[in-house]
Amino acid sequence: MPDKMTKKARKLTRKGWTFRFARTEKDKNKAVELFRTVDGIAGNAVFDGDILVAESPHHSIAGAALLGSWEDANGLRHCLVRVLAVAPDKQGKGVGTALLWATHAAARGIEVFGGCSAANEGFYRAAGCEIRTDLGNGMVSSNPLYNRWFVLP
């Protein structure tokens, strides 16, 4: 984990923030609400997968990441960040970056990547991610809005 992220995560943790998997339906519903309002995801979208949440010291969920994982034909495991959202009033305060790296820690050495748009490429670069147009295995994004990938080192 880069030093920059370690400092941000430690600072948030010292302030009482926690990064954990959603445990209750209330947690999951709050995360889905963030996905819909922050990322504009359609009301009929299905959110299957693990949800990692960023919980403030006041016990409100201010960020969430929807994760999916699988094993490829070569036996390598991968973790896809399908959606990453932070409440508008918490954006720019390190919550998204800390949540991204909490995802990396939860993946325990598995490659972590996700779709990236031109609009959010700066965020992922600043968080220490590499930006690619292809993942090296021919996997390209079929979504014209997310036409590149971020990959955590």
N, C-alpha and C positions, 0 to 999 in steps of 0.2 A: 504494500500500500504506500503510495507516495507520501512524503513528509507533510505536504500541504494538506492532504486529506486527513491524515492522522491528527493534525492540529485542529482542523475543523470539527472532526468527529469527537475528539476529546473535549473541546470547548463546549459543544452541545451536550455531551454526556455529563460534564460537570454542572451544567445548568439544569440537569434533570431530564433531558430528552432520552427516550428509549427507541430502539430499532428492533422490531420483533415481528414474528409472523402473526397475522390476524387469527385470533382465537375464537371469537364469537361472531354471531350473525350481525350484531351491531357494528363490530369492527369492519366486517366485510361490506356491509351496506354503506358505511361512511367512505370506505375506499372507492366503491363503485360510484358514489356521488361525486367524489373528486375526479375520477376518470371521465365522467360525463360532463361535468361543468368546466374543468380545466382543459381537457383535450377534445371536448366536443364529440364524444363517442355516442353513437346512436342509442336510443332507448331500448332497442331490441338486441343489442350486443350481448353475447354470452361471455361471462368472466370465469372460465374454468382454469384452474391453476392455483399455485400458491400466491398469497398476497402478503408482501412484507410492508409493514406500516412504520411511519415515523410518528411517535407519540410525544406531544409536548409535556412539559412539567405539570400542566393543568389537566392532563389526561385526555386531551383532544387529539384526534388523528389529523395531522396537518400535511401528510404526504403518504403516498403508497406506490408500490411497484407490483405489477402483475407479472408473475414469472411462469415460464414453461420450461421443462427440461426433457431431454430425450437422449437416447444412445444411437449413434449412427452405425452404419454397416461395418465399420472398422472397430467398433466397441468403444469409441470415444464418446464421452458424455458432454453435453452442451447445455447452457442455460440462456434462454432468450428472455430479455426484458421486453415484454409485449406492450406494456404501458408504464410510464413513470409520470406521476402528477404530484404537484405541491400546491397547497392552497395559495391563492393569490397574495394574501397578506403575509405569507411566510417565504415567498420567492425572494431570491437574492440574499438570503441569510445563511446559506450553507446547508439547508435542510435537504435539498435535492441531491447535492453532492454527497453528503453523508449517507443518504438513503441508497444512492448508487453504489457506494463502497460497502455498505452493509450487505447489499446484494452480493457483491463480490466475496465477502467473508462467508456468507451463508452458503455460497456455491462450493466452498471448500476445494479450490483448485480447479474446478471445472471452468472452461472458457465461458465468459459472459459477454453477450453482445445484444444489440437491438437496432431497430430501425431509427434513422436519423434524417431530419429534414434540413434544408438550408437554414431555416429560421432558428433551429436549436443546435446547430453544429458547434457554435461558439461555446455553449454550455458544456457540451461533451468534451471538447478540446481542453477547456479550462479545468475540467474534472480529471484530466489525465488520460482520456481515452484516445485511441487511434481512430481516425476516420477512414473508411474504405468504401469503394464502390462495389467491391465484390469480396467475399470472405475467403477467397483463395481456393475454394472448392467448387466454383461456378455458381454458388448460391447468390442470386441477386434479388433485390426487392421487387415485388410485383406492384407495390403501391407507389404511384407517381409522386405522392407527397413525401414519402419516406424513401428517397431514391439512393440512400447510402446507409452504411452501417457504422455504429460506434462499437469498438471492441475494447474491453478493459484489459490492461496488460497483465 
